[in-house]
């Protein structure tokens, strides 16, 4: 199983991001919020946002982006593959909400919680 996060797995482009935030559903597991939009593209793309207003130091923002990407990278195959079978895909944006820097354990636990809830939401919508 390939655990890499390639460029094709990243959500990029102003139009795609604006559509996601305009039409997506939101799930919360503090300190993370996930905005999700299901599509028929067959690929799952993700992005991470850590607002400068909440985390002032760039070093901390970069660290949190890395932690969130790593937690997603390790959990996505186990939790999302069955839910997105059959040519379905999703665009996901993870937004960090806390004002303090969380540890990897907290981020990984909340990521698993979000992805589990997302998988149940996707299988219910089929």
MOPAC internal coordinates of N, CA, C and O (Angstrom, degrees):
PM7 1SCF
backbone

  N    0.0000 0     0.00 0     0.00 0    0    0    0
  C    1.4440 1     0.00 0     0.00 0    1    0    0
  C    1.5237 1   109.14 1     0.00 0    2    1    0
  O    1.2310 1   120.93 1   -45.07 1    3    2    1
  N    1.3164 1   115.83 1   134.93 1    3    2    1
  C    1.4476 1   121.98 1  -177.73 1    5    3    2
  C    1.5327 1   109.88 1   -92.53 1    6    5    3
  O    1.2310 1   120.32 1   -60.00 1    7    6    5
  N    1.3175 1   116.99 1   120.00 1    7    6    5
  C    1.4592 1   121.84 1  -179.19 1    9    7    6
  C    1.5240 1   112.43 1   -98.98 1   10    9    7
  O    1.2310 1   119.75 1  -171.00 1   11   10    9
  N    1.3253 1   118.08 1     9.00 1   11   10    9
  C    1.4640 1   120.47 1  -175.91 1   13   11   10
  C    1.5238 1   111.11 1   -70.60 1   14   13   11
  O    1.2310 1   121.29 1   -26.88 1   15   14   13
  N    1.3006 1   115.14 1   153.12 1   15   14   13
  C    1.4543 1   122.63 1   174.77 1   17   15   14
  C    1.5205 1   106.26 1  -113.65 1   18   17   15
  O    1.2310 1   120.58 1   -81.72 1   19   18   17
  N    1.3184 1   116.50 1    98.28 1   19   18   17
  C    1.4567 1   121.56 1  -173.79 1   21   19   18
  C    1.5271 1   110.88 1   -87.83 1   22   21   19
  O    1.2310 1   120.88 1    -3.72 1   23   22   21
  N    1.3148 1   115.91 1   176.28 1   23   22   21
  C    1.4527 1   120.62 1   178.64 1   25   23   22
  C    1.5300 1   111.26 1   -64.62 1   26   25   23
  O    1.2310 1   120.26 1   148.30 1   27   26   25
  N    1.3118 1   117.11 1   -31.70 1   27   26   25
  C    1.4677 1   120.93 1   178.12 1   29   27   26
  C    1.5276 1   111.56 1   -68.04 1   30   29   27
  O    1.2310 1   119.92 1   159.06 1   31   30   29
  N    1.3276 1   117.76 1   -20.94 1   31   30   29
  C    1.4612 1   122.22 1   179.25 1   33   31   30
  C    1.5238 1   112.48 1   -85.56 1   34   33   31
  O    1.2310 1   119.93 1   174.13 1   35   34   33
  N    1.3319 1   117.73 1    -5.87 1   35   34   33
  C    1.4629 1   121.49 1  -178.40 1   37   35   34
  C    1.5199 1   109.93 1   -94.94 1   38   37   35
  O    1.2310 1   120.58 1   -44.44 1   39   38   37
  N    1.3055 1   116.49 1   135.56 1   39   38   37
  C    1.4561 1   121.68 1   174.72 1   41   39   38
  C    1.5155 1   108.05 1   -83.85 1   42   41   39
  O    1.2310 1   120.76 1   -57.58 1   43   42   41
  N    1.3228 1   116.16 1   122.42 1   43   42   41
  C    1.4539 1   119.94 1  -179.21 1   45   43   42
  C    1.5150 1   108.82 1  -145.81 1   46   45   43
  O    1.2310 1   121.04 1   -20.26 1   47   46   45
  N    1.2996 1   115.62 1   159.74 1   47   46   45
  C    1.4486 1   121.19 1  -177.83 1   49   47   46
  C    1.5188 1   110.92 1   104.06 1   50   49   47
  O    1.2310 1   121.15 1   -50.01 1   51   50   49
  N    1.3055 1   115.40 1   129.99 1   51   50   49
  C    1.4638 1   121.26 1  -175.68 1   53   51   50
  C    1.5250 1   111.94 1   -60.15 1   54   53   51
  O    1.2310 1   119.79 1   138.99 1   55   54   53
  N    1.3312 1   118.00 1   -41.01 1   55   54   53
  C    1.4660 1   120.99 1  -177.38 1   57   55   54
  C    1.5220 1   111.04 1   -65.45 1   58   57   55
  O    1.2310 1   120.15 1   134.57 1   59   58   57
  N    1.3169 1   117.31 1   -45.43 1   59   58   57
  C    1.4636 1   120.92 1  -179.00 1   61   59   58
  C    1.5248 1   111.05 1   -64.50 1   62   61   59
  O    1.2310 1   120.20 1   139.17 1   63   62   61
  N    1.3206 1   117.22 1   -40.83 1   63   62   61
  C    1.4682 1   120.84 1  -179.15 1   65   63   62
  C    1.5292 1   110.31 1   -69.24 1   66   65   63
  O    1.2310 1   120.10 1   138.04 1   67   66   65
  N    1.3392 1   117.41 1   -41.96 1   67   66   65
  C    1.4660 1   119.96 1   178.51 1   69   67   66
  C    1.5269 1   111.38 1   -64.52 1   70   69   67
  O    1.2310 1   119.97 1   140.30 1   71   70   69
  N    1.3420 1   117.67 1   -39.70 1   71   70   69
  C    1.4655 1   120.62 1   176.69 1   73   71   70
  C    1.5209 1   111.26 1   -63.47 1   74   73   71
  O    1.2310 1   120.35 1   140.18 1   75   74   73
  N    1.3209 1   116.93 1   -39.82 1   75   74   73
  C    1.4606 1   120.71 1   179.45 1   77   75   74
  C    1.5218 1   110.73 1   -61.57 1   78   77   75
  O    1.2310 1   119.80 1   130.52 1   79   78   77
  N    1.3252 1   117.99 1   -49.48 1   79   78   77
  C    1.4543 1   120.24 1  -177.45 1   81   79   78
  C    1.5274 1   112.02 1   -72.98 1   82   81   79
  O    1.2310 1   119.48 1   156.00 1   83   82   81
  N    1.3262 1   118.59 1   -24.00 1   83   82   81
  C    1.4597 1   120.88 1   179.00 1   85   83   82
  C    1.5343 1   112.40 1   -79.64 1   86   85   83
  O    1.2310 1   120.42 1   143.86 1   87   86   85
  N    1.3450 1   116.81 1   -36.14 1   87   86   85
  C    1.4628 1   120.16 1  -171.66 1   89   87   86
  C    1.5265 1   114.22 1  -119.38 1   90   89   87
  O    1.2310 1   119.31 1  -177.83 1   91   90   89
  N    1.3236 1   118.91 1     2.17 1   91   90   89
  C    1.4581 1   120.93 1  -175.34 1   93   91   90
  C    1.5137 1   113.89 1   -85.81 1   94   93   91
  O    1.2310 1   121.36 1   -18.23 1   95   94   93
  N    1.3239 1   115.00 1   161.77 1   95   94   93
  C    1.4599 1   122.25 1   174.67 1   97   95   94
  C    1.5216 1   108.63 1   -93.95 1   98   97   95
  O    1.2310 1   120.63 1   -29.77 1   99   98   97
  N    1.3243 1   116.40 1   150.23 1   99   98   97
  C    1.4558 1   120.96 1  -176.61 1  101   99   98
  C    1.5231 1   110.56 1  -112.58 1  102  101   99
  O    1.2310 1   120.86 1   -43.19 1  103  102  101
  N    1.3326 1   115.96 1   136.81 1  103  102  101
  C    1.4610 1   123.46 1   174.08 1  105  103  102
  C    1.5227 1   107.87 1  -125.25 1  106  105  103
  O    1.2310 1   120.30 1   -36.41 1  107  106  105
  N    1.3260 1   117.03 1   143.59 1  107  106  105
  C    1.4647 1   120.76 1  -178.15 1  109  107  106
  C    1.5232 1   111.32 1  -121.56 1  110  109  107
  O    1.2310 1   121.20 1   -40.40 1  111  110  109
  N    1.3055 1   115.30 1   139.60 1  111  110  109
  C    1.4633 1   123.81 1   167.60 1  113  111  110
  C    1.5233 1   104.13 1  -150.59 1  114  113  111
  O    1.2310 1   120.85 1   -88.95 1  115  114  113
  N    1.3180 1   115.98 1    91.05 1  115  114  113
  C    1.4548 1   121.20 1  -171.19 1  117  115  114
  C    1.5235 1   110.67 1   -52.36 1  118  117  115
  O    1.2310 1   118.84 1   -49.53 1  119  118  117
  N    1.3029 1   119.82 1   130.47 1  119  118  117
  C    1.4486 1   132.69 1    14.37 1  121  119  118
  C    1.5234 1   115.03 1   -95.36 1  122  121  119
  O    1.2310 1   119.23 1  -160.08 1  123  122  121
  N    1.3390 1   119.07 1    19.92 1  123  122  121
  C    1.4659 1   121.41 1  -178.97 1  125  123  122
  C    1.5226 1   110.62 1  -115.55 1  126  125  123
  O    1.2310 1   121.32 1   -35.35 1  127  126  125
  N    1.3122 1   115.08 1   144.65 1  127  126  125
  C    1.4587 1   122.52 1   170.52 1  129  127  126
  C    1.5205 1   106.26 1  -124.72 1  130  129  127
  O    1.2310 1   120.34 1   -46.28 1  131  130  129
  N    1.3118 1   116.96 1   133.72 1  131  130  129
  C    1.4616 1   121.82 1   178.19 1  133  131  130
  C    1.5191 1   108.54 1  -113.12 1  134  133  131
  O    1.2310 1   120.79 1   -49.58 1  135  134  133
  N    1.3199 1   116.10 1   130.42 1  135  134  133
  C    1.4599 1   122.41 1   173.26 1  137  135  134
  C    1.5226 1   105.84 1  -109.56 1  138  137  135
  O    1.2310 1   120.50 1   -56.64 1  139  138  137
  N    1.3427 1   116.65 1   123.36 1  139  138  137
  C    1.4583 1   121.94 1  -170.06 1  141  139  138
  C    1.5164 1   110.33 1  -125.87 1  142  141  139
  O    1.2310 1   121.14 1   -42.73 1  143  142  141
  N    1.3196 1   115.43 1   137.27 1  143  142  141
  C    1.4491 1   122.00 1   173.91 1  145  143  142
  C    1.5314 1   107.57 1  -134.61 1  146  145  143
  O    1.2310 1   120.64 1   -57.44 1  147  146  145
  N    1.3261 1   116.39 1   122.56 1  147  146  145
  C    1.4684 1   121.82 1  -178.51 1  149  147  146
  C    1.5225 1   108.85 1   -87.70 1  150  149  147
  O    1.2310 1   120.96 1   -40.83 1  151  150  149
  N    1.3377 1   115.77 1   139.17 1  151  150  149
  C    1.4659 1   120.86 1   178.51 1  153  151  150
  C    1.5252 1   109.23 1  -139.07 1  154  153  151
  O    1.2310 1   120.51 1    -1.87 1  155  154  153
  N    1.3068 1   116.63 1   178.13 1  155  154  153
  C    1.4678 1   122.25 1  -178.78 1  157  155  154
  C    1.5203 1   112.51 1  -106.88 1  158  157  155
  O    1.2310 1   120.16 1  -156.12 1  159  158  157
  N    1.3169 1   117.29 1    23.88 1  159  158  157
  C    1.4611 1   120.24 1  -177.14 1  161  159  158
  C    1.5235 1   112.78 1   -77.58 1  162  161  159
  O    1.2310 1   120.01 1   156.85 1  163  162  161
  N    1.3192 1   117.59 1   -23.15 1  163  162  161
  C    1.4559 1   120.60 1  -179.37 1  165  163  162
  C    1.5173 1   114.03 1    90.16 1  166  165  163
  O    1.2310 1   119.81 1   174.35 1  167  166  165
  N    1.3310 1   117.98 1    -5.65 1  167  166  165
  C    1.4586 1   120.96 1   178.21 1  169  167  166
  C    1.5202 1   109.75 1  -118.79 1  170  169  167
  O    1.2310 1   121.37 1   -31.33 1  171  170  169
  N    1.3125 1   114.98 1   148.67 1  171  170  169
  C    1.4541 1   121.10 1   176.09 1  173  171  170
  C    1.5171 1   107.43 1  -107.73 1  174  173  171
  O    1.2310 1   121.03 1   -58.52 1  175  174  173
  N    1.3212 1   115.63 1   121.48 1  175  174  173
  C    1.4621 1   121.03 1  -179.68 1  177  175  174
  C    1.5153 1   109.09 1  -116.33 1  178  177  175
  O    1.2310 1   120.48 1   -32.45 1  179  178  177
  N    1.3303 1   116.70 1   147.55 1  179  178  177
  C    1.4613 1   121.02 1  -177.84 1  181  179  178
  C    1.5116 1   111.32 1  -137.45 1  182  181  179
  O    1.2310 1   121.37 1   -21.17 1  183  182  181
  N    1.3299 1   114.98 1   158.83 1  183  182  181
  C    1.4606 1   122.10 1   173.11 1  185  183  182
  C    1.5235 1   107.94 1  -145.34 1  186  185  183
  O    1.2310 1   121.08 1   -21.60 1  187  186  185
  N    1.3284 1   115.53 1   158.40 1  187  186  185
  C    1.4607 1   121.80 1  -179.98 1  189  187  186
  C    1.5181 1   108.10 1  -125.36 1  190  189  187
  O    1.2310 1   121.01 1   -44.93 1  191  190  189
  N    1.3274 1   115.67 1   135.07 1  191  190  189
  C    1.4539 1   121.19 1   177.30 1  193  191  190
  C    1.5223 1   109.25 1  -126.96 1  194  193  191
  O    1.2310 1   121.18 1   -53.33 1  195  194  193
  N    1.3329 1   115.34 1   126.67 1  195  194  193
  C    1.4641 1   121.37 1   174.33 1  197  195  194
  C    1.5244 1   105.87 1  -123.13 1  198  197  195
  O    1.2310 1   119.81 1   -75.66 1  199  198  197
  N    1.3407 1   117.96 1   104.34 1  199  198  197
  C    1.4601 1   120.67 1  -173.45 1  201  199  198
  C    1.5269 1   113.38 1   -65.72 1  202  201  199
  O    1.2310 1   121.69 1   -40.64 1  203  202  201
  N    1.3134 1   114.37 1   139.36 1  203  202  201
  C    1.4618 1   121.26 1   177.61 1  205  203  202
  C    1.5270 1   110.96 1   -65.92 1  206  205  203
  O    1.2310 1   120.52 1   152.71 1  207  206  205
  N    1.3107 1   116.60 1   -27.29 1  207  206  205
  C    1.4644 1   120.64 1   179.59 1  209  207  206
  C    1.5274 1   111.42 1   -65.35 1  210  209  207
  O    1.2310 1   120.22 1   148.14 1  211  210  209
  N    1.3285 1   117.18 1   -31.86 1  211  210  209
  C    1.4689 1   120.74 1  -178.68 1  213  211  210
  C    1.5252 1   112.91 1   -91.77 1  214  213  211
  O    1.2310 1   120.02 1   137.66 1  215  214  213
  N    1.3299 1   117.57 1   -42.34 1  215  214  213
  C    1.4655 1   123.13 1  -179.22 1  217  215  214
  C    1.5225 1   106.66 1  -115.56 1  218  217  215
  O    1.2310 1   120.35 1   -72.33 1  219  218  217
  N    1.3121 1   116.93 1   107.67 1  219  218  217
  C    1.4557 1   121.12 1  -170.09 1  221  219  218
  C    1.5270 1   114.20 1   -77.46 1  222  221  219
  O    1.2310 1   119.94 1   145.41 1  223  222  221
  N    1.3189 1   117.71 1   -34.59 1  223  222  221
  C    1.4582 1   120.24 1  -175.18 1  225  223  222
  C    1.5262 1   111.23 1   -88.73 1  226  225  223
  O    1.2310 1   120.84 1   -48.33 1  227  226  225
  N    1.3175 1   115.99 1   131.67 1  227  226  225
  C    1.4638 1   121.46 1  -177.76 1  229  227  226
  C    1.5260 1   111.66 1   -60.98 1  230  229  227
  O    1.2310 1   120.47 1   145.03 1  231  230  229
  N    1.3154 1   116.71 1   -34.97 1  231  230  229
  C    1.4637 1   120.65 1   179.98 1  233  231  230
  C    1.5251 1   110.13 1   -61.25 1  234  233  231
  O    1.2310 1   120.54 1   138.25 1  235  234  233
  N    1.3263 1   116.57 1   -41.75 1  235  234  233
  C    1.4575 1   120.99 1   179.61 1  237  235  234
  C    1.5281 1   111.63 1   -70.35 1  238  237  235
  O    1.2310 1   120.24 1   141.96 1  239  238  237
  N    1.3271 1   117.15 1   -38.04 1  239  238  237
  C    1.4669 1   120.18 1   177.40 1  241  239  238
  C    1.5247 1   111.41 1   -63.30 1  242  241  239
  O    1.2310 1   120.50 1   137.12 1  243  242  241
  N    1.3176 1   116.65 1   -42.88 1  243  242  241
  C    1.4678 1   120.61 1   179.25 1  245  243  242
  C    1.5301 1   109.93 1   -65.34 1  246  245  243
  O    1.2310 1   120.23 1   138.68 1  247  246  245
  N    1.3168 1   117.17 1   -41.32 1  247  246  245
  C    1.4661 1   121.13 1   179.02 1  249  247  246
  C    1.5300 1   110.45 1   -61.29 1  250  249  247
  O    1.2310 1   120.48 1   135.22 1  251  250  249
  N    1.3192 1   116.69 1   -44.78 1  251  250  249
  C    1.4616 1   119.80 1  -179.64 1  253  251  250
  C    1.5227 1   111.75 1   -66.44 1  254  253  251
  O    1.2310 1   119.86 1   141.33 1  255  254  253
  N    1.3125 1   117.86 1   -38.67 1  255  254  253
  C    1.4705 1   119.81 1   176.11 1  257  255  254
  C    1.5203 1   110.27 1   -61.28 1  258  257  255
  O    1.2310 1   120.40 1   138.29 1  259  258  257
  N    1.3205 1   116.84 1   -41.71 1  259  258  257
  C    1.4702 1   120.05 1   177.99 1  261  259  258
  C    1.5185 1   111.67 1   -64.36 1  262  261  259
  O    1.2310 1   120.16 1   138.34 1  263  262  261
  N    1.3332 1   117.30 1   -41.66 1  263  262  261
  C    1.4655 1   120.75 1   179.80 1  265  263  262
  C    1.5339 1   111.04 1   -63.34 1  266  265  263
  O    1.2310 1   120.42 1   135.71 1  267  266  265
  N    1.3154 1   116.81 1   -44.29 1  267  266  265
  C    1.4662 1   120.55 1  -179.14 1  269  267  266
  C    1.5246 1   110.51 1   -66.07 1  270  269  267
  O    1.2310 1   120.07 1   136.80 1  271  270  269
  N    1.3285 1   117.47 1   -43.20 1  271  270  269
  C    1.4722 1   120.18 1   177.91 1  273  271  270
  C    1.5235 1   111.21 1   -62.46 1  274  273  271
  O    1.2310 1   120.33 1   138.67 1  275  274  273
  N    1.3250 1   116.97 1   -41.33 1  275  274  273
  C    1.4632 1   120.58 1  -179.78 1  277  275  274
  C    1.5250 1   111.18 1   -65.89 1  278  277  275
  O    1.2310 1   120.10 1   137.00 1  279  278  277
  N    1.3239 1   117.41 1   -43.00 1  279  278  277
  C    1.4607 1   120.68 1   178.34 1  281  279  278
  C    1.5234 1   110.77 1   -62.94 1  282  281  279
  O    1.2310 1   119.94 1   139.38 1  283  282  281
  N    1.3261 1   117.72 1   -40.62 1  283  282  281
  C    1.4627 1   121.58 1   177.42 1  285  283  282
  C    1.5261 1   110.76 1   -65.79 1  286  285  283
  O    1.2310 1   120.68 1   135.36 1  287  286  285
  N    1.3193 1   116.31 1   -44.64 1  287  286  285
  C    1.4598 1   121.57 1  -177.57 1  289  287  286
  C    1.5225 1   111.24 1   -59.68 1  290  289  287
  O    1.2310 1   120.19 1   140.45 1  291  290  289
  N    1.3238 1   117.24 1   -39.55 1  291  290  289
  C    1.4582 1   121.06 1  -177.47 1  293  291  290
  C    1.5284 1   113.10 1   -79.07 1  294  293  291
  O    1.2310 1   119.80 1   154.83 1  295  294  293
  N    1.3201 1   117.99 1   -25.17 1  295  294  293
  C    1.4662 1   120.98 1  -173.70 1  297  295  294
  C    1.5170 1   114.60 1  -101.25 1  298  297  295
  O    1.2310 1   119.55 1   159.63 1  299  298  297
  N    1.3134 1   118.46 1   -20.37 1  299  298  297
  C    1.4652 1   119.54 1  -168.67 1  301  299  298
  C    1.5172 1   113.71 1   -65.56 1  302  301  299
  O    1.2310 1   118.95 1   141.46 1  303  302  301
  N    1.3173 1   119.60 1   -38.54 1  303  302  301
  C    1.4633 1   120.69 1  -177.00 1  305  303  302
  C    1.5161 1   111.76 1   -66.32 1  306  305  303
  O    1.2310 1   121.13 1   140.40 1  307  306  305
  N    1.2947 1   115.44 1   -39.60 1  307  306  305
  C    1.4523 1   120.08 1  -176.58 1  309  307  306
  C    1.5327 1   111.59 1   -71.73 1  310  309  307
  O    1.2310 1   120.28 1   145.98 1  311  310  309
  N    1.3314 1   117.08 1   -34.02 1  311  310  309
  C    1.4567 1   119.53 1  -171.21 1  313  311  310
  C    1.5270 1   114.99 1  -104.93 1  314  313  311
  O    1.2310 1   119.36 1   152.29 1  315  314  313
  N    1.3197 1   118.83 1   -27.71 1  315  314  313
  C    1.4564 1   119.74 1  -172.92 1  317  315  314
  C    1.5183 1   115.33 1  -104.87 1  318  317  315
  O    1.2310 1   119.34 1   162.60 1  319  318  317
  N    1.3130 1   118.87 1   -17.40 1  319  318  317
  C    1.4688 1   119.84 1  -173.19 1  321  319  318
  C    1.5251 1   113.06 1   -62.50 1  322  321  319
  O    1.2310 1   120.01 1   136.05 1  323  322  321
  N    1.3389 1   117.58 1   -43.95 1  323  322  321
  C    1.4659 1   118.99 1  -179.22 1  325  323  322
  C    1.5174 1   111.17 1   -68.85 1  326  325  323
  O    1.2310 1   120.17 1   143.73 1  327  326  325
  N    1.3370 1   117.29 1   -36.27 1  327  326  325
  C    1.4650 1   120.97 1  -176.79 1  329  327  326
  C    1.5212 1   111.78 1   -69.94 1  330  329  327
  O    1.2310 1   120.03 1   150.47 1  331  330  329
  N    1.3281 1   117.55 1   -29.53 1  331  330  329
  C    1.4616 1   120.93 1  -176.94 1  333  331  330
  C    1.5251 1   112.71 1  -105.22 1  334  333  331
  O    1.2310 1   120.32 1  -156.28 1  335  334  333
  N    1.3123 1   117.00 1    23.72 1  335  334  333
  C    1.4637 1   120.36 1   178.04 1  337  335  334
  C    1.5247 1   109.29 1   -73.76 1  338  337  335
  O    1.2310 1   120.69 1   -20.12 1  339  338  337
  N    1.3067 1   116.30 1   159.88 1  339  338  337
  C    1.4587 1   120.75 1   176.53 1  341  339  338
  C    1.5125 1   114.62 1    84.49 1  342  341  339
  O    1.2310 1   119.79 1  -150.54 1  343  342  341
  N    1.3260 1   118.00 1    29.46 1  343  342  341
  C    1.4567 1   120.50 1   175.16 1  345  343  342
  C    1.5124 1   115.60 1    81.67 1  346  345  343
  O    1.2310 1   120.06 1  -170.25 1  347  346  345
  N    1.3157 1   117.48 1     9.75 1  347  346  345
  C    1.4573 1   120.06 1   177.60 1  349  347  346
  C    1.5177 1   109.62 1   -91.87 1  350  349  347
  O    1.2310 1   120.85 1   -27.16 1  351  350  349
  N    1.3088 1   115.99 1   152.84 1  351  350  349
  C    1.4538 1   122.05 1   177.88 1  353  351  350
  C    1.5138 1   109.52 1  -140.83 1  354  353  351
  O    1.2310 1   121.10 1    -2.81 1  355  354  353
  N    1.3136 1   115.51 1   177.19 1  355  354  353
  C    1.4643 1   120.23 1  -179.72 1  357  355  354
  C    1.5160 1   109.52 1  -150.17 1  358  357  355
  O    1.2310 1   121.32 1   -31.34 1  359  358  357
  N    1.3148 1   115.09 1   148.66 1  359  358  357
  C    1.4554 1   122.03 1   169.33 1  361  359  358
  C    1.5207 1   106.58 1  -106.24 1  362  361  359
  O    1.2310 1   120.74 1   -51.16 1  363  362  361
  N    1.3359 1   116.20 1   128.84 1  363  362  361
  C    1.4541 1   121.10 1  -175.63 1  365  363  362
  C    1.5240 1   108.90 1  -128.85 1  366  365  363
  O    1.2310 1   120.55 1   -46.38 1  367  366  365
  N    1.3272 1   116.55 1   133.62 1  367  366  365
  C    1.4586 1   122.33 1   173.09 1  369  367  366
  C    1.5226 1   107.61 1  -119.45 1  370  369  367
  O    1.2310 1   120.69 1   -53.12 1  371  370  369
  N    1.3204 1   116.29 1   126.88 1  371  370  369
  C    1.4499 1   121.70 1   176.30 1  373  371  370
  C    1.5177 1   107.97 1  -103.32 1  374  373  371
  O    1.2310 1   120.59 1   -55.15 1  375  374  373
  N    1.3356 1   116.47 1   124.85 1  375  374  373
  C    1.4591 1   122.38 1  -179.52 1  377  375  374
  C    1.5219 1   107.59 1  -115.64 1  378  377  375
  O    1.2310 1   120.78 1   -53.05 1  379  378  377
  N    1.3325 1   116.12 1   126.95 1  379  378  377
  C    1.4628 1   121.77 1   179.27 1  381  379  378
  C    1.5211 1   107.87 1   -85.38 1  382  381  379
  O    1.2310 1   119.93 1   -49.84 1  383  382  381
  N    1.3408 1   117.74 1   130.16 1  383  382  381
  C    1.4566 1   121.83 1  -171.62 1  385  383  382
  C    1.5238 1   115.57 1  -109.83 1  386  385  383
  O    1.2310 1   119.30 1   160.29 1  387  386  385
  N    1.2996 1   118.94 1   -19.71 1  387  386  385
  C    1.4595 1   121.54 1  -173.87 1  389  387  386
  C    1.5285 1   110.93 1   -78.77 1  390  389  387
  O    1.2310 1   120.80 1   -16.93 1  391  390  389
  N    1.3277 1   116.07 1   163.07 1  391  390  389
  C    1.4655 1   120.64 1   177.87 1  393  391  390
  C    1.5240 1   112.15 1   -99.63 1  394  393  391
  O    1.2310 1   120.22 1   177.01 1  395  394  393
  N    1.3344 1   117.19 1    -2.99 1  395  394  393
  C    1.4611 1   120.94 1   176.77 1  397  395  394
  C    1.5242 1   109.17 1  -116.53 1  398  397  395
  O    1.2310 1   120.69 1   -20.14 1  399  398  397
  N    1.3170 1   116.29 1   159.86 1  399  398  397
  C    1.4661 1   121.65 1  -178.53 1  401  399  398
  C    1.5325 1   108.47 1   -84.03 1  402  401  399
  O    1.2310 1   120.76 1   -59.37 1  403  402  401
  N    1.3161 1   116.15 1   120.63 1  403  402  401
  C    1.4630 1   121.75 1  -179.71 1  405  403  402
  C    1.5243 1   110.51 1   -84.60 1  406  405  403
  O    1.2310 1   121.03 1   -18.27 1  407  406  405
  N    1.3291 1   115.64 1   161.73 1  407  406  405
  C    1.4596 1   121.13 1   177.28 1  409  407  406
  C    1.5279 1   109.69 1   -86.15 1  410  409  407
  O    1.2310 1   120.91 1   -12.63 1  411  410  409
  N    1.3106 1   115.87 1   167.37 1  411  410  409
  C    1.4621 1   121.30 1   179.98 1  413  411  410
  C    1.5233 1   110.99 1   -62.97 1  414  413  411
  O    1.2310 1   119.78 1   144.37 1  415  414  413
  N    1.3246 1   118.03 1   -35.63 1  415  414  413
  C    1.4654 1   120.69 1   179.75 1  417  415  414
  C    1.5238 1   111.54 1   -61.38 1  418  417  415
  O    1.2310 1   120.53 1   135.91 1  419  418  417
  N    1.3219 1   116.59 1   -44.09 1  419  418  417
  C    1.4604 1   121.31 1  -179.73 1  421  419  418
  C    1.5210 1   110.39 1   -66.64 1  422  421  419
  O    1.2310 1   120.35 1   133.55 1  423  422  421
  N    1.3222 1   116.94 1   -46.45 1  423  422  421
  C    1.4633 1   121.12 1  -178.69 1  425  423  422
  C    1.5270 1   110.28 1   -63.49 1  426  425  423
  O    1.2310 1   119.59 1   137.26 1  427  426  425
  N    1.3208 1   118.39 1   -42.74 1  427  426  425
  C    1.4651 1   121.59 1  -179.64 1  429  427  426
  C    1.5290 1   111.23 1   -65.35 1  430  429  427
  O    1.2310 1   120.03 1   139.27 1  431  430  429
  N    1.3284 1   117.54 1   -40.73 1  431  430  429
  C    1.4646 1   120.59 1   179.17 1  433  431  430
  C    1.5197 1   111.12 1   -65.35 1  434  433  431
  O    1.2310 1   120.08 1   136.53 1  435  434  433
  N    1.3153 1   117.45 1   -43.47 1  435  434  433
  C    1.4666 1   120.75 1   179.70 1  437  435  434
  C    1.5321 1   110.98 1   -69.31 1  438  437  435
  O    1.2310 1   120.32 1   145.63 1  439  438  437
  N    1.3202 1   116.99 1   -34.37 1  439  438  437
  C    1.4644 1   120.30 1   177.58 1  441  439  438
  C    1.5234 1   110.37 1   -65.16 1  442  441  439
  O    1.2310 1   120.27 1   136.35 1  443  442  441
  N    1.3274 1   117.08 1   -43.65 1  443  442  441
  C    1.4642 1   119.94 1   177.29 1  445  443  442
  C    1.5172 1   110.95 1   -61.35 1  446  445  443
  O    1.2310 1   120.81 1   139.16 1  447  446  445
  N    1.3268 1   116.05 1   -40.84 1  447  446  445
  C    1.4591 1   120.86 1   177.90 1  449  447  446
  C    1.5257 1   110.59 1   -60.66 1  450  449  447
  O    1.2310 1   120.38 1   132.17 1  451  450  449
  N    1.3318 1   116.88 1   -47.83 1  451  450  449
  C    1.4633 1   121.09 1   179.86 1  453  451  450
  C    1.5262 1   112.00 1   -62.57 1  454  453  451
  O    1.2310 1   120.01 1   134.22 1  455  454  453
  N    1.3194 1   117.58 1   -45.78 1  455  454  453
  C    1.4617 1   120.61 1  -177.54 1  457  455  454
  C    1.5253 1   111.89 1   -68.38 1  458  457  455
  O    1.2310 1   120.01 1   146.20 1  459  458  457
  N    1.3264 1   117.59 1   -33.80 1  459  458  457
  C    1.4641 1   120.87 1   176.13 1  461  459  458
  C    1.5263 1   110.10 1   -65.50 1  462  461  459
  O    1.2310 1   120.40 1   133.94 1  463  462  461
  N    1.3258 1   116.85 1   -46.06 1  463  462  461
  C    1.4630 1   120.72 1   178.28 1  465  463  462
  C    1.5215 1   111.22 1   -64.99 1  466  465  463
  O    1.2310 1   120.52 1   143.19 1  467  466  465
  N    1.3153 1   116.61 1   -36.81 1  467  466  465
  C    1.4627 1   121.40 1   177.91 1  469  467  466
  C    1.5235 1   110.50 1   -65.41 1  470  469  467
  O    1.2310 1   120.19 1   138.35 1  471  470  469
  N    1.3196 1   117.24 1   -41.65 1  471  470  469
  C    1.4711 1   120.81 1   179.27 1  473  471  470
  C    1.5226 1   110.90 1   -64.09 1  474  473  471
  O    1.2310 1   119.86 1   138.66 1  475  474  473
  N    1.3271 1   117.87 1   -41.34 1  475  474  473
  C    1.4631 1   120.10 1   178.21 1  477  475  474
  C    1.5284 1   110.85 1   -67.58 1  478  477  475
  O    1.2310 1   120.22 1   143.94 1  479  478  477
  N    1.3287 1   117.18 1   -36.06 1  479  478  477
  C    1.4635 1   120.85 1   177.14 1  481  479  478
  C    1.5254 1   110.84 1   -65.72 1  482  481  479
  O    1.2310 1   120.21 1   139.30 1  483  482  481
  N    1.3227 1   117.20 1   -40.70 1  483  482  481
  C    1.4666 1   121.25 1  -179.25 1  485  483  482
  C    1.5242 1   111.75 1   -69.67 1  486  485  483
  O    1.2310 1   120.09 1   140.54 1  487  486  485
  N    1.3171 1   117.44 1   -39.46 1  487  486  485
  C    1.4741 1   119.22 1   179.59 1  489  487  486
  C    1.5216 1   110.44 1   -72.09 1  490  489  487
  O    1.2310 1   119.31 1   151.29 1  491  490  489
  N    1.3272 1   118.91 1   -28.71 1  491  490  489
  C    1.4590 1   121.58 1   177.69 1  493  491  490
  C    1.5226 1   111.44 1   -72.18 1  494  493  491
  O    1.2310 1   119.86 1   151.67 1  495  494  493
  N    1.3293 1   117.86 1   -28.33 1  495  494  493
  C    1.4610 1   121.97 1  -178.26 1  497  495  494
  C    1.5200 1   113.57 1   -83.50 1  498  497  495
  O    1.2310 1   119.60 1   176.08 1  499  498  497
  N    1.3174 1   118.36 1    -3.92 1  499  498  497
  C    1.4777 1   120.47 1  -178.25 1  501  499  498
  C    1.4900 1   112.79 1   -73.23 1  502  501  499
  O    1.2310 1   120.10 1   180.00 1  503  502  501

